[in-house]
Amino acid sequence: MFDLGTGLRYSCGQSGVPSPFRGACLLTHMHWDHIQGLPFFMPTLRDGAHFDIYAPTQDDGRTVAEVFDAIIRPPMFPISLRELPGTFNFHDVADDDFMVGGYQVRSRLVPHIGNTLGFRVTWGGKTVVYLSDHQMPLDGSMGLADGARELCEGADLLIHDAQYTPHEFVEKNNWGHCTVDYALWVAAECGVKTLALFHHDPARCDDEVDQLLEAAACEGDKRGVQVFAAHEGLTVTV
């Protein structure tokens, strides 16, 4: 899985998950909206569960395990992470290539606020790229960091930050995100087949997301990129 946000509470519920649970997470960064679901993830609240979490090295010298130990503990949470029934193994990664089970994973540091990773996952000849939080150039121009380009080139599916309109970006250009137009440009620039618009602005309603999608899908058709908007409960076959 990618990231550990609040939606984790509603993922892999009481039924349909092998017990004991075995799983892995590719965690982009340590901001609250990407980690606060972890202690509420039901499959790991059972004896014998095993969860591997791959996350970016921290620029202050702390390991990922040390950061989680500092967050999930009293008084912020009733017990420490180590007191939960499951076993959590944390792996510090940066610009690396590694295997998770039978999946080939490439991680690269990408522009955001604080150390942040994008991930490229390949299995069975298909590739999915996850760039959840991606800072576009501050001046609004179209440019791409080498690491992000390396992740995106030729991907079958790109799940990409698309939080702002151009007008909103002018006001929040250093908040670590990008526009829908930029997400589409990245996909077209890198020869991506399908783009999932992701990390919608939390203040945006469904109708507004639909309007942005309609414009992006029209432009995507011209550039040879299929575009859809990610939403809760969506399942995609690659």
C-alpha positions as CSV (number, residue, x, y, z in Angstrom):
1,M,0.0,0.0,0.0
2,F,1.0,3.7,-0.4
3,D,0.9,5.9,2.7
4,L,-0.9,5.6,6.0
5,G,-3.5,8.3,6.1
6,T,-6.9,8.2,7.9
7,G,-8.4,6.1,5.1
8,L,-6.3,3.2,6.5
9,R,-8.9,2.9,9.3
10,Y,-11.4,1.7,6.7
11,S,-9.1,-0.5,4.6
12,C,-8.7,-4.2,5.0
13,G,-11.4,-4.5,7.7
14,Q,-12.3,-7.5,9.9
15,S,-13.0,-9.8,7.0
16,G,-11.2,-10.7,3.8
17,V,-7.7,-10.3,5.1
18,P,-5.5,-13.4,5.8
19,S,-4.5,-13.7,9.5
20,P,-1.9,-13.1,10.6
21,F,-1.5,-10.0,8.4
22,R,1.6,-9.6,6.3
23,G,2.0,-6.4,4.4
24,A,4.2,-3.5,3.3
25,C,3.8,0.2,2.9
26,L,5.7,2.7,0.7
27,L,5.4,5.9,2.7
28,T,6.2,9.1,0.9
29,H,6.8,11.4,3.9
30,M,6.0,12.0,7.5
31,H,3.3,14.7,7.3
32,W,0.3,14.1,9.5
33,D,-2.1,13.4,6.6
34,H,0.1,10.6,5.5
35,I,0.7,8.8,8.7
36,Q,-2.0,9.2,11.3
37,G,-4.0,6.1,10.3
38,L,-1.3,3.7,11.3
39,P,-2.3,3.0,15.0
40,F,-5.9,2.5,13.8
41,F,-5.2,-0.1,11.1
42,M,-7.2,-3.1,12.3
43,P,-5.1,-5.9,10.7
44,T,-2.0,-4.9,12.6
45,L,-3.9,-4.8,15.9
46,R,-3.8,-8.6,16.1
47,D,-1.1,-10.9,17.4
48,G,1.3,-12.2,14.7
49,A,0.8,-9.3,12.3
50,H,3.9,-8.1,10.4
51,F,4.1,-4.7,8.7
52,D,7.2,-3.4,6.7
53,I,7.2,0.4,6.2
54,Y,9.6,2.0,3.7
55,A,10.0,5.7,4.3
56,P,12.4,8.5,3.5
57,T,15.6,9.1,5.6
58,Q,15.2,12.2,7.8
59,D,17.4,15.2,7.3
60,D,17.7,15.7,11.1
61,G,19.5,12.4,11.5
62,R,16.6,10.5,13.1
63,T,15.5,7.2,11.7
64,V,12.0,6.6,10.6
65,A,11.5,4.3,13.5
66,E,12.6,7.0,15.9
67,V,10.1,9.5,14.4
68,F,7.2,7.1,14.8
69,D,8.3,6.2,18.3
70,A,8.2,9.9,19.2
71,I,4.7,10.4,17.6
72,I,2.8,7.3,18.7
73,R,3.2,7.5,22.4
74,P,1.7,9.2,25.4
75,P,0.4,11.9,25.7
76,M,-0.4,12.0,22.0
77,F,-1.6,8.4,21.9
78,P,-2.6,6.1,24.9
79,I,0.2,3.6,24.3
80,S,3.4,3.4,22.3
81,L,3.7,1.9,18.9
82,R,5.8,-1.0,20.3
83,E,2.9,-1.9,22.6
84,L,0.5,-2.6,19.7
85,P,0.1,-6.4,19.0
86,G,1.6,-6.3,15.5
87,T,5.3,-6.1,14.6
88,F,6.4,-3.0,12.7
89,N,9.7,-3.0,10.7
90,F,10.9,0.4,9.4
91,H,13.2,0.8,6.5
92,D,15.0,4.1,5.7
93,V,15.3,4.7,2.0
94,A,16.2,7.5,-0.3
95,D,17.2,7.2,-4.0
96,D,17.1,3.4,-4.0
97,D,16.0,0.4,-6.0
98,F,14.8,-2.6,-4.0
99,M,12.4,-5.5,-3.9
100,V,9.3,-5.9,-1.8
101,G,8.1,-9.4,-2.2
102,G,8.1,-10.0,-6.0
103,Y,7.6,-6.3,-6.8
104,Q,10.4,-4.1,-8.1
105,V,10.4,-0.7,-6.3
106,R,12.3,2.4,-7.2
107,S,12.2,5.3,-4.8
108,R,13.5,8.8,-5.6
109,L,13.5,12.0,-3.5
110,V,11.1,14.6,-5.1
111,P,10.5,18.3,-4.4
112,H,8.1,18.9,-1.5
113,I,8.4,20.3,2.1
114,G,10.8,18.0,4.0
115,N,12.3,14.8,2.7
116,T,9.7,13.2,0.4
117,L,9.7,10.2,-1.9
118,G,8.0,9.2,-5.0
119,F,7.7,5.5,-5.8
120,R,7.7,3.4,-9.0
121,V,6.4,-0.1,-8.6
122,T,6.8,-2.7,-11.4
123,W,5.3,-6.2,-11.5
124,G,4.3,-8.4,-14.4
125,G,5.5,-5.9,-16.9
126,K,3.2,-3.2,-15.6
127,T,4.3,0.0,-13.8
128,V,2.5,2.2,-11.3
129,V,4.0,5.5,-10.1
130,Y,2.9,7.4,-7.0
131,L,3.8,11.0,-6.6
132,S,1.3,12.1,-4.0
133,D,2.9,15.4,-3.0
134,H,5.0,17.1,-5.7
135,Q,6.1,20.8,-5.7
136,M,6.1,22.3,-9.1
137,P,8.5,25.1,-9.9
138,L,7.7,28.2,-7.8
139,D,7.3,30.4,-10.8
140,G,4.6,28.2,-12.3
141,S,6.8,27.1,-15.2
142,M,6.9,23.5,-16.5
143,G,10.0,21.7,-15.3
144,L,10.8,18.4,-13.7
145,A,13.4,17.2,-11.3
146,D,15.6,14.3,-12.5
147,G,14.4,11.9,-9.8
148,A,10.7,12.6,-10.6
149,R,11.3,12.1,-14.3
150,E,13.1,8.9,-13.7
151,L,10.1,7.6,-11.8
152,C,7.5,8.6,-14.4
153,E,9.0,7.7,-17.7
154,G,6.8,5.4,-19.6
155,A,4.5,4.4,-16.6
156,D,1.3,2.7,-17.2
157,L,-0.4,4.6,-14.4
158,L,0.7,7.8,-12.7
159,I,-1.0,8.8,-9.5
160,H,-0.1,12.4,-9.2
161,D,-0.7,15.4,-6.9
162,A,-3.2,17.8,-8.5
163,Q,-4.3,20.0,-5.7
164,Y,-4.5,23.5,-7.2
165,T,-5.8,25.6,-10.0
166,P,-3.4,28.1,-11.5
167,H,-5.1,30.9,-9.6
168,E,-4.8,29.0,-6.3
169,F,-1.1,28.2,-7.0
170,V,-0.2,31.9,-7.2
171,E,-1.3,32.2,-3.6
172,K,0.2,29.0,-2.4
173,N,3.2,28.4,-4.7
174,N,5.5,27.3,-1.9
175,W,3.1,24.9,-0.1
176,G,4.6,21.8,-1.7
177,H,2.0,21.0,-4.3
178,C,1.1,21.6,-8.0
179,T,-1.7,22.3,-10.4
180,V,-3.9,20.0,-12.4
181,D,-2.2,21.4,-15.5
182,Y,1.2,20.5,-14.2
183,A,0.2,17.0,-13.4
184,L,-1.0,16.5,-17.0
185,W,2.2,18.1,-18.3
186,V,4.3,15.7,-16.3
187,A,2.3,12.7,-17.7
188,A,2.5,13.9,-21.3
189,E,6.2,14.8,-21.0
190,C,7.1,11.4,-19.6
191,G,4.9,9.3,-22.0
192,V,2.5,8.1,-19.2
193,K,-0.5,6.2,-20.5
194,T,-3.0,7.0,-17.7
195,L,-3.0,9.8,-15.1
196,A,-4.9,9.7,-11.9
197,L,-5.5,13.1,-10.4
198,F,-4.8,12.8,-6.7
199,H,-4.4,14.9,-3.5
200,H,-7.5,17.0,-4.2
201,D,-7.7,20.2,-2.2
202,P,-9.7,19.3,0.9
203,A,-11.8,22.4,0.5
204,R,-13.0,21.3,-2.9
205,C,-16.4,19.7,-3.4
206,D,-17.1,16.7,-5.7
207,D,-18.7,19.0,-8.4
208,E,-15.5,21.1,-8.5
209,V,-13.3,18.0,-8.9
210,D,-15.6,16.9,-11.7
211,Q,-15.2,20.3,-13.5
212,L,-11.4,20.1,-13.2
213,L,-11.4,16.5,-14.5
214,E,-13.6,17.4,-17.5
215,A,-11.1,20.1,-18.6
216,A,-8.1,17.8,-17.9
217,A,-9.6,14.8,-19.7
218,C,-10.2,16.9,-22.8
219,E,-6.7,18.2,-22.8
220,G,-5.4,14.7,-22.1
221,D,-7.1,13.3,-25.1
222,K,-5.2,15.8,-27.2
223,R,-1.9,14.7,-25.6
224,G,-2.5,11.0,-25.7
225,V,-3.1,10.6,-21.9
226,Q,-6.1,9.1,-20.3
227,V,-7.1,11.1,-17.2
228,F,-9.4,10.3,-14.3
229,A,-9.9,11.6,-10.8
230,A,-9.1,9.4,-7.9
231,H,-11.9,8.9,-5.4
232,E,-12.7,6.9,-2.3
233,G,-13.4,3.2,-3.1
234,L,-12.1,3.4,-6.6
235,T,-10.5,0.2,-8.0
236,V,-8.3,0.4,-11.2
237,T,-7.0,-2.5,-13.2
238,V,-3.7,-1.8,-14.8
